[in-house]
């Protein structure tokens, strides 16, 4: 808890002092080798110095106010017993820089009136897994995470690096852990940027397994390695190309289709009609990165247009501003695809 805050203005620069009650929390607040402090300094352009339970923040007025909110938000979460990792720190910084994120995240599940949009309190929209708690890092991510917890079928559209697949896998893992679904099924089409998989060794699954690596990466980031391997062996987690879905009914499952822009209309219809009782289905893809033959129609675009307006089906459109990888990635996407439409 913050005891006192005082600010002294010097031209365009300000200095703010913070003092916290519990010195035992400060180690986790700073992070290993002060990584949290360094992340805040680098992202917000401020200087933070610590002495005992007091922190001094120096920089431009707006940045100092954001840094103060971020530090208070991290401290309050630690005080509530939450674990804070790099992703959580980045999310809290994002909420401080764009108050709309905090506002949406608080309104989404709590019915909040929207008057409180500060980052000092933990947002209601989050995904808890065995290894971490994930918070939204953009306004669209907050809307997406809300849809993942609410709707039966979700289409996530947009460029790479916006968290479409990662957040879907995290939500699936969370529901598998809680017991609300019995299985997690991850799939994608066997088409990739001009690659000819027919010349690769092995059967179909072995041929496409390298292309499924992003799904494995997301799993290992949200579950301990031994649990991933044990659940794959037991069949609780299945990772397979879309061709393996034909003829099945996917009940009591969280089903994710990645790189869906590379399905044909017939493949997409086949996949969507596998939908069983007590299941949730997430279809992720970038309509601007289709690797199908020029004459083929993308099943993703076809499905989104056909299913628009159906109850229980939602669609979230990400843009370059939602990219959460290196800031340069967002600029690259923007250079190729143009600026996002305003929210």
N, C-alpha and C positions, 0 to 999 in steps of 0.2 A: 504494500500500500504506500502511495506517495504521501509524505508528511507535509512537504512544503515545496513551493515553486516560486522563484523570483526571477525577474528578467530586468536587464539593464541594456538600453539601446545605445549603440555607438555608431551613428550614421545608419547605413543599411545593415550593419551586423549587430547581432544580439548575443548575450550570454545568459544562459538559464541554468539554475541549480536545481537538482532533484535530490531528495533524500528518501531512502526506503527504510521500512521498519525492521525487516528480517535480514540480517547480514548473511545468514546461511543460504539464502536464495540467490545471492549475488553471483556466486560462482556459476550457477546454471544460467543466470541472466547474461553474463558476459560470454559464456560458451568456452569450449576448450580452446586454449591459446587466444582467448578474446575474439573468437571468430564472429560472434554475433555483433560485437561492437564494431569490428572491422567492416562487416557487411553493411551496417547502418551508415557508417562513415562514407563508404564508397558509393552507396546508392543515393544518399541524400546530400553528400558534399558538406558534411559537418565534421567538427572535431570534438571528440568525447574524452574527457579525463576523469579518472576515478580516484577518490581519496576516502578510504573507509566506506561508510554507507552513502556517501555523497557523490553525485556525478555532476560534472560541469559540461554543458553543451555550448559550443560556439559555432556561429555560421550565420547565413542569411535568415531573416526572421521566419519566413515560411518553412524553410528546411528545419530550423531548430524546433519549431512547433510540431512538425511531423515526427522528428526524432524523439521528442518528449513523449508523444502519443505512442510511438512504437515501443519504447522502453517500458512505459506504463502498461501497455498491452501484454508484453512478454512477461513482466513481473506478475500481473494479475493472473495470467494463465498458469504460471508456475505455482503461484499461491493456491490455486484450485487443484493442483496435483497433476496438471497436464504436462506431457513431455513436449519439449520444444526442440525441433531439428532445423536444418537449413531451410527446408521447404516451408515450415511454419513461419520462420523469421521473414522469408521473402514474401509470404502471403500477408503478414502483418504490415510490412513496409508498403506493399501494394495497396492495402486498405487505407493506410495513412495518406498515400499520395493521391488516391482517388476515393473520396468518401462515399461515392455511389456503391462501391463494392461492399463496404461495411453495412450500408443501409439496406441493400438488397439481401445480404446474407442474414441480417437480423430479422427482416420482415418475412422471409420465405416460409419458415415453419412455425414461427411463434405468433403470427398475427400482430406483429408490432405495428404501432401507429406510424412509425417512421420518424418520430421526433429525435430518437437517439441514433446517430450515425457515426459516433466516435469509435475508435478501435480499442479503447481501454477494456471493454468487455468482450468476451469470446463470442463470435457469431454463432447463430443456431445452425447454419449450414456448414457441415463438416462431414468427413468420412473417416471413421476409425478402423484401423487395421491392426494386425498383430505387431507391426513394426513402427507405425507412425500414425499421427492424426493429420489429415489433409484439409487445408482451408482453401477457399477460392482465391485466385490471384488476378482475376479480372471480373468485370460485371457479368460478362457472358458465361464465365465459368461458374459463377454463383447461380445463374439461371439454369445452367446445365446440371449442376449438382442437385438442384431442387427437382428437376425433371427426372433425374436418375432415381430419386427416392420416391417418386410419385406415379409416373406413367408406366404403362405396360410395354410400350414400344417407343424408342427414342432414336431419331436420326440426328447424328452429329456431323455437321458439314463444315469444312474449312481446311486451311493449310496445315502442313506439318508443324509440330511444336506448340500447338495450342492446348494440348492436354486431353484431346478427344478420347483416345484409346486408354491412356494412363488412368484417367478418372473413372472410366467405365470399368476397367479391371479392378481398381480400388473399391468401387461400390460393390462389384461382384464378390470380391474377397470378403468384404464386410458382411454381406448377406449370407455368404457361405458359413462364416464363423458364427453368426447369430442363429443359424439354423432355419432362416426363412426360405432358403432354397437348398436342395440336396446336391446339386451339381453346378459346376462352372464349365461352360463350353465356349471355347475360343476358336474362331475360324477365320479364314481369308481365302480369296480365290488364288488359283495357281497361275497368276499372270503377274509379271513384274518388269516394268520399264525396258521392254525389248529383249528380255532374257528368254532363251529357249530351253525350258527345263527338260525336254525330251532327251537331251544328250547327257544329262547328269546321271550318275550311277544310282542304283537302288530303285525301290518301288515308289509309288506316287507320294506316300507320306514322307519317305526319306528324301525325295527330290525337293519337296516344298518346305521341309523342316527349317532350313536356314532362313527362309523368308518369313517364318513365324517367330524369329528371334525377338522382335520388339514386344511381342506378347509375353514371352518368357521373361524378358527384362522387367516388365511391369510387375509380373508375379513375384519375382525374387526381391523386388523393392518393397513389396507390401506384406510378404510372408517370409518367415525363416526358411532357409534353403531346405532343411530336412523335412519341413511340412509340405513344401511344394512337391518334392520328390515322392513323399509318402502318399499325398493326395492324388498325384498323377498315377501312381501304381495302383491305387485302390479304385480309380475311375471317377473320383469326385471332381477332378479337374481333367478335362479333355481338350487337347489342342490338335486340330485336324483341319485339312483343306475342305473347302465347301463341298467338294464332290462326295465326301463321306457323309453328308447330311441327308442325301436322297433316301426317301422311304421311311424316315424316322419321325417320331413324334417327341418333341423335346419338352417334357413336362417337369415341373418342380425344378426348373433350371434357370440360371442366369446365362443368357446366350449373347455373345459379342461377335459381330462380323466386322473385321477390319479391312481397310483398302477396298471398301464396297464399290467404289467407282469403277473397279475393274471386273465387276460381274456383268453378265448380259441380262437383258430383261427376263429371259426364261430362267436363268440361274437365280435371280433375285426372287421371282415368284415362288420357285421351288423352296428357297430358304425361308421366306416369310411364312409360308404355309406349313412349316414344321412346328410352328408355335403351339405349345401345349398349355394345359391348365397350370395355374400357379407359377407362371414363368414370366421373365422379363427379357426383352430383346433390345440390344443396342446396335445400331448400324452406323459405322464410322467411315468417313471417306472425304476425299477432296475432289469435287466435281471438275476442278481445273487441271487435274493430273490423271487423266484417263489414258491407260496404256493398251486399250483394246484396238483392234483394227479400225481404220478410219470409218468404214461403212457401218460398224456395229454401234448400237445404241446402249449407253451405260444404264445398267439396271438401277443404279442409285438415283439418277435424275428422274428416271421413269417412275420409280416407286414413290419418291417424294411428291411428285405432281399428282399421282393417282390417289394417294392416301391423305392428302391435305384436307383438314377439317374433320377427320374421323375421330370420334371420342376415344381417348386412351392412347392416341398417337401424337407425339410432339416432335418438333424439329428445332434445332438450335444451330444458328449460322455463326461461325467464328470468322474473324478476319485477321489481317496482319498485326493489328494492335493487340491481339490476344496471345501472340506468340510469347511463351515463357522460357524459351531457350536464351542463348546469347542475344543481346539487343540487336546485333547485326543481322540476325536471322529475320527479324521482323522487317527490317529495312530492305533486305533482299526480296522477301515476299512482296513487299509493297512496290519495289521497282519492277518486278515481273508482272504483278497482277493489278496494280493501282491501289489507291488509298481506299480504306474502308468507308462505307456509307456511315453517316453519323448515327448514333444510337437514338 
